[in-house]
């Protein structure tokens, strides 16, 4: 299933998220600047979502299938920052939304 939009996407669209472990789940922090609409219902007033069960190997496979790329920066504490632009930002947002909806991703 291809989730990248068929319509032109503004190349300046940027999605930047920070994921931290919080016991058995992940807490997601989203930079509010240009958050895609698909993520907004999942976020609280502080632009956070919790709990999420994220599988970053699955993210890699999903992005490869979509022809999308995301910059990942892992911290020593095990947290990860994800940054994407344009259509890749939409793909990342769709994957995160699916993770929140399914409870497991």
LOKEMI-707871 format. One line per field, with one value per residue: residue in three letters; x, y negated, z of N, C-alpha, C in turn; residue number from 1. Coordinates in Angstrom, 3 decimals, decimal comma. Each point is the difference from the previous one (the first is absolute). Layout:
# residues N
aa c(ala ...)
n_u c(X ...)
n_v c(Y ...)
n_w c(Z ...)
ca_u c(X ...)
ca_v c(Y ...)
ca_w c(Z ...)
c_u c(X ...)
c_v c(Y ...)
c_w c(Z ...)
i c(NUM ...)
***
This chain:
# residues 105
aa c(unk unk unk unk unk unk unk unk unk unk unk unk unk unk unk unk unk unk unk unk unk unk unk unk unk unk unk unk unk unk unk unk unk unk unk unk unk unk unk unk unk unk unk unk unk unk unk unk unk unk unk unk unk unk unk unk unk unk unk unk unk unk unk unk unk unk unk unk unk unk unk unk unk unk unk unk unk unk unk unk unk unk unk unk unk unk unk unk unk unk unk unk unk unk unk unk unk unk unk unk unk unk unk unk unk)
n_u c(0,845 -0,196 0,671 1,052 -0,238 -1,047 -0,443 0,376 1,130 -0,296 1,051 -0,574 -0,980 0,025 0,395 0,009 0,356 -0,250 0,565 -0,604 0,797 -1,168 0,774 -1,170 -0,104 -0,390 0,629 -0,929 1,005 -0,928 0,912 -0,679 1,149 0,170 -0,675 0,168 -1,091 0,520 0,999 -0,581 -0,927 1,199 0,201 0,589 -0,383 0,852 -0,766 -0,569 0,500 -0,832 0,123 1,145 -0,337 1,265 0,057 1,215 0,116 -1,218 0,369 1,171 -0,669 -0,818 0,993 0,711 -1,095 0,023 1,264 -0,161 0,469 0,546 0,381 0,779 -0,181 0,779 -0,543 0,920 -1,031 0,106 -0,052 -0,971 0,699 -1,203 0,637 -1,028 0,132 -0,903 -0,010 1,274 -0,264 -0,691 0,971 0,890 -0,722 -0,150 1,289 0,290 -0,840 0,525 1,182 -0,443 -0,492 1,081 0,741 0,234 1,252)
n_v c(1,170 -0,870 -0,630 -0,061 -1,280 0,091 -0,894 -1,110 0,213 -0,960 -0,203 -1,140 0,894 -0,188 1,211 -0,461 1,234 0,054 1,200 0,087 0,898 0,527 0,730 0,596 -1,308 -0,675 -1,110 -0,584 -0,773 -0,849 -0,432 -0,975 -0,406 1,201 0,290 1,101 -0,292 1,035 -0,728 -1,099 0,854 0,470 -1,295 -0,148 -0,822 0,939 0,441 0,771 1,221 0,683 1,283 0,189 1,032 -0,377 0,415 -0,437 1,319 0,040 -1,068 0,591 1,131 -0,640 -0,723 1,122 0,594 -1,104 0,379 0,059 -1,102 0,420 -1,141 0,978 -0,566 1,035 -0,121 -0,300 -0,769 0,135 -1,311 -0,384 -0,787 -0,239 -0,226 -0,590 -0,042 -0,883 0,803 -0,033 -1,288 0,025 0,692 -0,769 -1,054 0,567 0,308 -1,203 -0,507 0,851 -0,378 -1,231 0,193 0,702 -0,883 0,600 -0,399)
n_w c(0,000 -0,962 0,969 -0,805 0,184 -0,807 0,880 -0,597 0,645 0,834 -0,759 0,393 -0,204 1,302 0,340 1,242 0,370 1,291 0,012 1,174 0,560 0,294 0,768 -0,247 -0,047 -1,052 0,336 -0,728 -0,346 -0,413 -0,871 0,592 -0,449 -0,504 1,070 -0,741 -0,659 -0,625 0,470 -0,376 -0,463 -0,252 -0,154 1,184 0,971 0,400 -1,000 0,930 -0,194 0,788 0,091 -0,591 -0,739 -0,072 -1,250 0,298 0,158 0,541 0,694 0,174 0,240 0,815 0,491 0,046 0,454 0,749 -0,028 1,317 0,539 1,119 0,504 0,477 1,189 0,355 1,196 0,859 0,327 -1,336 0,176 -0,821 -0,803 -0,531 -1,143 -0,595 -1,328 -0,409 -1,070 0,348 0,216 -1,130 -0,590 0,613 -0,316 -1,188 0,028 0,487 -0,898 -0,880 0,474 0,022 -1,210 -0,347 0,641 -1,153 -0,113)
ca_u c(-0,845 0,805 -0,615 0,480 -1,057 0,142 0,001 1,270 0,160 0,904 1,321 0,442 -0,633 1,014 -0,499 1,078 -0,549 0,958 -0,614 0,728 -0,557 -0,673 -0,305 -0,150 -0,528 0,719 -0,662 0,304 -0,064 -0,017 0,226 -1,290 0,114 -0,734 -0,476 -1,055 -1,330 -0,313 0,512 -0,547 -0,969 0,665 0,864 -0,656 0,238 1,446 0,529 0,558 -0,863 0,467 1,141 0,109 0,881 0,658 0,994 0,758 0,318 -1,191 0,051 0,968 -0,603 -1,111 0,536 0,616 -1,091 -0,605 0,995 0,172 1,157 -0,085 1,265 -0,128 1,131 -0,175 0,772 0,585 -1,030 -0,935 -1,020 0,303 -0,608 -0,315 -0,265 -0,333 -0,439 -0,848 -0,791 0,504 -0,653 -1,354 0,142 0,295 -1,220 -0,954 0,482 -0,229 -1,445 -0,384 0,511 -0,882 -1,327 0,016 0,580 1,252 0,564)
ca_v c(-1,170 -1,214 -1,080 -1,306 -0,654 -0,096 -1,417 -0,625 -0,332 -1,127 0,507 -0,647 0,671 0,640 0,649 0,313 0,610 0,558 1,156 0,442 1,163 -0,274 1,353 0,958 -0,673 -1,188 -1,302 -0,730 -1,461 -0,501 -1,435 -0,452 -0,889 0,409 1,358 0,431 0,111 1,363 0,204 -0,941 0,576 0,923 -0,758 -0,797 -1,441 -0,235 0,613 1,287 1,182 1,083 0,860 0,558 1,154 -0,256 0,959 -0,795 0,851 -0,084 -1,318 0,076 0,773 -0,799 -1,120 0,541 0,354 -1,251 -0,821 -1,172 0,073 -0,754 -0,103 0,492 -0,274 0,694 -0,525 1,033 0,498 0,848 -0,811 -0,211 -1,131 0,310 -1,197 0,303 -1,152 0,251 1,234 0,881 -0,439 0,572 1,441 0,174 -0,333 1,103 1,149 -0,309 0,040 1,417 0,551 -0,455 0,588 1,449 0,356 0,719 -0,296)
ca_w c(0,000 -0,104 0,747 -0,424 -0,765 -1,449 -0,332 0,380 1,410 0,209 0,380 1,234 1,137 0,835 1,210 0,919 1,209 0,947 0,651 1,190 0,686 1,265 0,439 -1,098 -1,189 -0,466 0,075 -1,226 0,056 -1,374 -0,184 -0,527 -1,154 -1,200 0,264 -0,926 0,614 0,428 1,361 0,983 0,947 0,919 0,902 1,033 -0,109 0,039 -1,218 0,396 -0,067 0,863 -0,316 -1,346 -0,159 -1,281 -0,478 -0,959 -1,151 -0,842 -0,641 -1,099 -1,096 -0,524 -0,771 -1,216 -0,913 -0,457 -0,681 0,858 0,893 1,246 0,713 1,377 0,882 1,273 1,128 0,863 0,917 -0,738 -0,660 -1,419 -0,689 -1,389 -0,798 -1,392 -0,784 -1,157 -0,018 1,064 1,235 -0,033 0,236 1,424 0,741 -0,183 0,777 1,413 0,233 0,020 1,258 1,075 -0,180 0,187 1,284 -0,247 -1,316)
c_u c(0,892 -0,721 0,532 -1,061 0,313 0,010 1,342 0,000 1,002 1,331 0,504 -0,658 1,064 -0,692 1,202 -0,632 1,139 -0,725 0,863 -0,696 -0,611 -0,581 -0,123 -0,478 0,907 -0,877 0,494 -0,198 0,112 0,271 -1,229 0,059 -0,812 -0,441 -1,097 -1,322 -0,304 0,473 -0,713 -1,024 0,635 0,750 -0,811 0,359 1,482 0,712 0,717 -1,033 0,637 -1,203 -0,054 0,944 0,597 1,053 0,779 0,519 -1,178 -0,039 0,952 -0,579 -1,127 0,518 0,637 -1,075 -0,659 0,964 0,280 1,241 -0,209 1,389 -0,248 1,267 -0,306 0,859 0,577 -1,036 -1,025 -1,152 0,404 -0,743 -0,182 -0,343 -0,253 -0,545 -0,918 -0,829 0,468 -0,602 -1,416 0,061 0,274 -1,242 -1,031 0,410 -0,249 -1,489 -0,498 0,465 -0,909 -1,368 -0,020 0,496 1,310 0,464 1,471)
c_v c(-1,235 -1,143 -1,373 -0,644 -0,051 -1,459 -0,601 -0,387 -1,133 0,533 -0,633 0,614 0,768 0,609 0,396 0,531 0,551 1,089 0,434 1,217 -0,456 1,329 0,911 -0,632 -1,171 -1,219 -0,804 -1,495 -0,509 -1,497 -0,568 -0,815 0,392 1,456 0,370 0,263 1,383 0,265 -0,840 0,604 0,922 -0,713 -0,760 -1,476 -0,364 0,610 1,315 1,105 1,089 0,842 0,461 1,190 -0,102 1,059 -0,693 0,827 -0,012 -1,342 0,024 0,733 -0,787 -1,130 0,470 0,342 -1,243 -0,844 -1,282 0,174 -0,923 -0,029 0,414 -0,331 0,614 -0,664 1,163 0,616 0,897 -0,748 -0,206 -1,230 0,399 -1,297 0,412 -1,255 0,460 1,268 0,987 -0,379 0,561 1,499 0,277 -0,275 1,120 1,219 -0,223 0,047 1,441 0,659 -0,379 0,671 1,486 0,415 0,745 -0,355 0,265)
c_w c(0,000 0,687 -0,377 -0,879 -1,488 -0,446 0,398 1,477 0,093 0,527 1,288 1,238 0,765 1,213 0,833 1,275 0,854 0,771 1,174 0,595 1,313 0,461 -1,220 -1,301 -0,379 0,205 -1,196 0,234 -1,430 0,003 -0,705 -1,285 -1,216 0,128 -0,999 0,735 0,551 1,432 1,053 0,952 1,048 1,113 1,037 -0,175 0,038 -1,204 0,307 -0,207 0,858 0,376 -1,452 0,043 -1,395 -0,291 -1,115 -1,174 -0,976 -0,729 -1,190 -1,204 -0,664 -0,890 -1,300 -1,029 -0,593 -0,828 0,764 0,869 1,191 0,615 1,445 0,761 1,362 1,070 0,804 0,930 -0,696 -0,633 -1,454 -0,515 -1,458 -0,721 -1,440 -0,668 -1,129 0,125 1,066 1,349 0,082 0,281 1,475 0,838 -0,113 0,815 1,490 0,340 0,053 1,293 1,156 -0,086 0,333 1,370 -0,147 -1,389 0,068)
i c(1 2 3 4 5 6 7 8 9 10 11 12 13 14 15 16 17 18 19 20 21 22 23 24 25 26 27 28 29 30 31 32 33 34 35 36 37 38 39 40 41 42 43 44 45 46 47 48 49 50 51 52 53 54 55 56 57 58 59 60 61 62 63 64 65 66 67 68 69 70 71 72 73 74 75 76 77 78 79 80 81 82 83 84 85 86 87 88 89 90 91 92 93 94 95 96 97 98 99 100 101 102 103 104 105)
***
